[in-house]
Amino acid sequence: MADASKRSLLQSGGLMTAGALLGCATPGISQTGVKTPFAVPAVYIPIVGSDEMYPVRRVYCIGRNYAAHAREMGSDPTREPPFFFQKPTDAIQNVASGTVADHPYPTLTKNYHYEAELVAALGKGGRNIPVDKALEHVYAYTLGLDMTRRDLQRAMGDEKKPWEIGKSFDRSAPIGPLHKVASTGHFTQGAIWLRVNGQTKQSANLNQMIWSVAEQIAKLSEAFELFPGDIIYSGTPENVGPVVRGDVIEMHIDGLPNLSVKIV
């Protein structure tokens, strides 16, 4: 083979290798046509009023973001900086508005808890996003449940071990369809409540968050580069508690359709 041909082949191979690495590492670069030994399903959330679906990249959650909830979990909300954890994308369980979805009681727990939360879905990303620009990155809102194997979370916490097993399991993130900001505006105040079998368990106002959605986006962007497809569970009010098989959870945020699941 001639030297020029060899150089051309090596350069092409180098570009292909770089492209393959870039495609694996960089969100937004299509991997269509890449051969894989098996298929891994993508995760999407329906968008109200659209035939498009929202692709989920990461699921961020903030801990102890209402003062009373922080206290019931044994923390001092006046001194604690925000902290975040993640759930896998396949923790998402889509729940259609106006329905009561079956939600499976998970394995390994005897103390399964609800947590009602406002969820923000990003349509723009970035690093070190200023607080006063942060809401410009929100594409849509919805409501969601951060379901928790509380006994496992506490056991891991007591042992100073990561507590993903308590938070990051299959279907641990029931969520409603997304409502675009253009149609709802931003949610900075309004009632948030949760009922179990018709009895109110959680009741608060979104303006009682310690860290607002804008502040959460700004803080997260200091630690991670955010991208479209990232969603943020923005924290739960006080009075989290257990559910058992047969219980029906109904969650409400002013301005959004209710979300309901039945524990099965």
C-alpha positions as CSV (number, residue, x, y, z in Angstrom):
1,M,0.0,0.0,0.0
2,A,1.4,3.5,-0.9
3,D,2.4,5.8,2.0
4,A,-0.2,8.3,1.0
5,S,-2.9,5.6,1.2
6,K,-1.6,4.4,4.5
7,R,-1.7,7.9,5.9
8,S,-5.2,8.4,4.7
9,L,-6.4,5.2,6.2
10,L,-4.7,5.9,9.6
11,Q,-6.2,9.4,9.6
12,S,-9.6,8.1,8.9
13,G,-9.3,5.4,11.6
14,G,-8.2,8.0,14.0
15,L,-11.1,10.2,13.2
16,M,-13.5,7.3,13.5
17,T,-12.0,6.4,16.9
18,A,-12.3,9.9,18.1
19,G,-15.8,10.2,16.8
20,A,-16.8,7.0,18.5
21,L,-15.4,8.1,21.8
22,L,-17.0,11.5,21.4
23,G,-20.3,9.9,20.6
24,C,-20.2,7.8,23.8
25,A,-19.1,10.7,26.0
26,T,-21.0,13.7,24.7
27,P,-24.8,14.2,25.2
28,G,-26.6,15.2,22.1
29,I,-24.4,13.4,19.6
30,S,-26.4,10.7,17.9
31,Q,-25.2,7.1,18.1
32,T,-27.7,5.9,15.4
33,G,-26.2,3.1,13.4
34,V,-23.8,2.0,16.2
35,K,-23.9,-1.8,16.6
36,T,-24.6,-3.0,20.1
37,P,-25.0,-6.5,21.6
38,F,-28.5,-5.6,23.0
39,A,-30.9,-2.7,23.1
40,V,-31.2,-0.4,26.1
41,P,-34.6,1.5,26.0
42,A,-34.5,5.3,26.2
43,V,-36.7,7.0,28.8
44,Y,-39.2,9.7,27.8
45,I,-41.9,11.7,29.5
46,P,-45.0,12.8,27.6
47,I,-45.5,16.5,26.9
48,V,-49.0,17.9,27.3
49,G,-50.4,19.4,24.1
50,S,-47.6,18.0,21.9
51,D,-46.9,14.8,20.0
52,E,-43.3,15.1,21.1
53,M,-41.8,13.3,24.1
54,Y,-39.2,14.7,26.5
55,P,-36.0,12.6,26.6
56,V,-34.6,12.1,30.1
57,R,-30.9,12.4,30.6
58,R,-30.5,12.6,34.4
59,V,-32.7,12.7,37.4
60,Y,-31.5,15.0,40.1
61,C,-33.1,15.3,43.6
62,I,-32.5,17.7,46.4
63,G,-32.6,16.5,50.0
64,R,-34.3,18.2,53.0
65,N,-35.4,21.4,51.1
66,Y,-38.3,22.3,53.4
67,A,-37.4,23.4,56.9
68,A,-39.9,21.3,58.7
69,H,-39.0,18.2,56.7
70,A,-35.3,18.8,57.4
71,R,-36.1,18.9,61.2
72,E,-38.2,15.7,61.0
73,M,-35.2,14.0,59.4
74,G,-32.9,15.2,62.1
75,S,-31.1,18.2,60.4
76,D,-30.8,21.9,61.1
77,P,-32.2,23.8,58.1
78,T,-30.6,27.0,59.2
79,R,-27.1,25.7,58.7
80,E,-27.2,22.9,56.1
81,P,-26.1,23.8,52.5
82,P,-28.1,22.1,49.7
83,F,-27.2,18.5,48.8
84,F,-28.2,16.5,45.9
85,F,-28.5,12.8,44.8
86,Q,-29.5,11.1,41.6
87,K,-32.0,8.4,40.6
88,P,-31.4,6.3,37.4
89,T,-33.5,7.3,34.5
90,D,-35.4,4.0,34.6
91,A,-36.7,4.9,38.0
92,I,-39.2,7.0,36.1
93,Q,-42.8,5.7,36.1
94,N,-45.0,7.7,33.8
95,V,-48.5,8.3,35.3
96,A,-51.2,9.7,32.9
97,S,-53.3,12.6,34.3
98,G,-56.8,11.4,35.4
99,T,-55.7,7.8,36.0
100,V,-54.6,5.9,39.1
101,A,-51.5,3.9,38.1
102,D,-50.5,0.7,39.8
103,H,-47.2,1.2,41.7
104,P,-45.4,-1.9,42.9
105,Y,-44.4,-2.2,46.5
106,P,-40.6,-2.8,46.2
107,T,-38.6,-5.6,47.6
108,L,-36.3,-5.5,50.7
109,T,-38.3,-2.9,52.6
110,K,-40.9,-2.8,55.5
111,N,-41.1,1.0,55.6
112,Y,-42.0,2.4,52.2
113,H,-42.5,6.2,52.2
114,Y,-44.0,8.8,49.9
115,E,-42.5,12.3,49.2
116,A,-44.5,14.8,47.1
117,E,-42.4,17.1,44.9
118,L,-42.5,19.8,42.2
119,V,-40.4,18.6,39.3
120,A,-38.6,21.0,36.9
121,A,-37.5,19.8,33.4
122,L,-34.6,21.6,31.8
123,G,-34.6,22.6,28.1
124,K,-31.2,24.4,28.2
125,G,-28.0,23.5,29.9
126,G,-24.8,25.1,31.1
127,R,-22.2,25.5,33.8
128,N,-22.2,28.1,36.6
129,I,-25.6,29.4,35.7
130,P,-26.5,32.7,37.6
131,V,-29.5,32.5,39.8
132,D,-31.2,35.4,38.0
133,K,-30.9,33.5,34.7
134,A,-31.6,30.0,36.0
135,L,-35.4,29.8,35.3
136,E,-34.6,30.6,31.6
137,H,-33.3,27.0,31.5
138,V,-36.6,25.4,32.6
139,Y,-38.6,23.9,29.8
140,A,-41.5,22.5,31.7
141,Y,-42.9,21.5,35.1
142,T,-44.8,18.6,36.6
143,L,-45.4,16.8,39.9
144,G,-43.6,13.7,41.0
145,L,-43.2,11.3,43.9
146,D,-39.8,10.5,45.4
147,M,-40.6,7.0,46.7
148,T,-38.2,5.9,49.4
149,R,-37.3,2.6,51.1
150,R,-36.8,4.6,54.4
151,D,-35.6,1.7,56.5
152,L,-32.8,1.0,54.0
153,Q,-31.9,4.7,53.6
154,R,-31.6,5.1,57.4
155,A,-29.6,1.9,57.8
156,M,-27.1,3.0,55.2
157,G,-27.0,6.5,56.7
158,D,-26.3,5.1,60.1
159,E,-23.4,3.1,58.7
160,K,-22.0,6.2,56.8
161,K,-22.6,4.3,53.5
162,P,-24.2,5.6,50.3
163,W,-28.0,5.2,50.4
164,E,-28.9,4.7,46.8
165,I,-30.6,1.4,47.7
166,G,-33.1,3.5,49.6
167,K,-33.8,6.0,46.9
168,S,-32.6,4.8,43.5
169,F,-34.6,1.7,42.7
170,D,-37.0,0.6,39.9
171,R,-40.0,2.9,39.5
172,S,-39.1,5.0,42.5
173,A,-39.9,8.2,40.6
174,P,-43.6,8.3,39.5
175,I,-44.2,11.4,37.5
176,G,-46.9,13.2,35.6
177,P,-46.8,14.5,32.1
178,L,-44.8,17.7,31.5
179,H,-46.5,21.1,31.2
180,K,-44.5,23.7,29.2
181,V,-43.5,26.9,31.0
182,A,-45.0,28.9,28.2
183,S,-48.5,27.6,29.2
184,T,-48.0,27.5,33.0
185,G,-45.4,30.1,34.0
186,H,-43.0,29.3,36.8
187,F,-44.0,27.7,40.1
188,T,-42.6,29.8,42.9
189,Q,-45.6,29.6,45.2
190,G,-48.9,27.6,45.6
191,A,-50.2,24.7,47.6
192,I,-48.6,21.3,47.5
193,W,-50.3,18.5,49.3
194,L,-50.5,14.7,49.4
195,R,-53.3,12.4,50.6
196,V,-53.3,8.7,51.4
197,N,-56.7,7.1,51.1
198,G,-58.3,10.6,51.2
199,Q,-56.5,11.7,54.4
200,T,-54.2,14.7,54.0
201,K,-50.6,13.7,55.0
202,Q,-48.5,16.5,53.6
203,S,-49.6,20.1,53.1
204,A,-47.4,23.1,52.5
205,N,-46.6,26.0,50.0
206,L,-43.9,26.0,47.4
207,N,-42.7,29.3,48.7
208,Q,-41.5,27.4,51.8
209,M,-38.6,25.8,50.0
210,I,-35.3,26.6,51.5
211,W,-33.6,26.6,48.1
212,S,-35.8,27.8,45.2
213,V,-35.8,26.0,41.9
214,A,-33.6,28.8,40.4
215,E,-31.1,28.4,43.3
216,Q,-31.1,24.6,42.9
217,I,-30.3,25.0,39.2
218,A,-27.5,27.5,40.0
219,K,-26.0,25.2,42.7
220,L,-26.2,22.1,40.6
221,S,-24.5,23.8,37.7
222,E,-21.5,24.5,39.9
223,A,-21.0,20.8,40.4
224,F,-22.2,19.4,37.1
225,E,-22.6,20.6,33.5
226,L,-26.3,20.6,33.1
227,F,-28.0,19.6,29.8
228,P,-31.4,19.5,28.2
229,G,-33.1,16.3,29.4
230,D,-32.1,16.9,33.0
231,I,-35.0,16.9,35.5
232,I,-34.9,18.1,39.1
233,Y,-37.1,16.8,41.9
234,S,-37.2,20.0,44.1
235,G,-37.8,18.6,47.6
236,T,-40.7,17.5,49.8
237,P,-42.6,19.1,52.6
238,E,-42.8,17.6,56.1
239,N,-44.9,14.6,57.2
240,V,-43.5,12.0,54.9
241,G,-44.7,8.6,56.0
242,P,-45.4,5.0,55.1
243,V,-47.8,3.3,52.7
244,V,-48.7,-0.4,52.3
245,R,-50.3,-2.4,49.5
246,G,-53.8,-1.2,48.7
247,D,-53.2,2.4,49.7
248,V,-54.0,5.1,47.1
249,I,-51.7,8.2,47.0
250,E,-53.1,11.4,45.5
251,M,-50.7,14.4,45.0
252,H,-51.6,18.0,44.1
253,I,-49.8,21.2,43.2
254,D,-51.8,24.3,42.4
255,G,-52.0,24.8,38.6
256,L,-51.2,21.2,37.6
257,P,-53.4,18.1,37.3
258,N,-53.3,15.7,40.3
259,L,-51.1,12.6,40.2
260,S,-52.4,9.3,41.7
261,V,-51.0,5.9,42.2
262,K,-52.2,2.7,44.0
263,I,-49.6,0.6,45.9
264,V,-49.9,-3.0,44.7
